[in-house]
Amino acid sequence: MTKPENKNVVEVHGCIVCAKTFNILAMYSLDGRLVDCSVTSAGGHIVKDEQQPLVACDTHTEEGITTAYIRWQSKHGKESGDEQEDE
């Protein structure tokens, strides 16, 4: 019997600090959870988050990235119902 595999998806995400766009290769489990991801464009790196691929430019300071991540969490953290209303 063949074991089901994870789904690989190429996505475009903006830097959480300045919104510059990067290509990301994301791997999702069959139930839709993020397994792993990596930036495939030059000049960016992944910002660790368990639920969604996030990216930041290599040029931003760690403090700037942390501040942007906290701001991102406050807008997107546990408010999944708000995202559905926006669509």
N, C-alpha and C positions, 0 to 999 in steps of 0.2 A: 504494500500500500504506500502511495506517495504522500509524504507529509506536506500540508499546505505551507506556502512560503509567504514571507512578509511582502508588502507592496512598496516598491520604490517609486518616488514621485519627484520630478524636478519642479521646484516652485520658485517664485520671485518674491523676496521680502525686502522691506526697507529697513535701513539702520534704525535702531530704536532711539538714537540720539539725533540724527540729522535727516533721515529718510532716504539717503542714497540707496539705490537698489542693488541687490546681489542675487545671484542664482544660488539656490540651495538644493542639494539632493537629500530628501527626507525619506526615512524608512518607517512605515507604519505597520503595526500588527494587523491581523485579519479583523480584529474588532475595532480598528481605527485609532488605537493609541500610538503615540510617537515612540519609536524604539530608539532611533539615532538619527543624526543629521550632520551634514558638513557643507561648508561654503565651497562652491566650485568657481566663484569669481575671485579675482585677485583683490587684495586690500581689505578683506573682512574676516571676521571670525565669529563663531557661534557663541551666543550668550546662553548659558545653561538654563533650561526651563523644561519641566517634565511634560507639559501639555502641548506646546507649540514651538516650532522652530523660530528662533530669534537670532538676529545678527547685529553686529556693531562694526564700524570701521576700525581698522587697526590704529588709526591716528588719534582716536579719542582716549582720554585718560580713564583709568579705572573708576575714579570718582564720578566722572561724567556718565559713564555707562551705568554705574550703580544707581545714580539719581534717576536716569531715564528708565531703568528697569523697575524701580519702585513706582514711578509715575505710571508705567505701563501696567503693572500689577493692579494699581488702584482703579484703572479704567477697564481692565479686561479680566482680572483675577477670577472671582467666583460669580461674576455677573453674566452667566451664559444666557439667561433669559433676555437681557438687553440686546445681545448680539442678534438674536432671532427677530426682534422687533425692528431692527434697523434694515433688515433685508427686504 
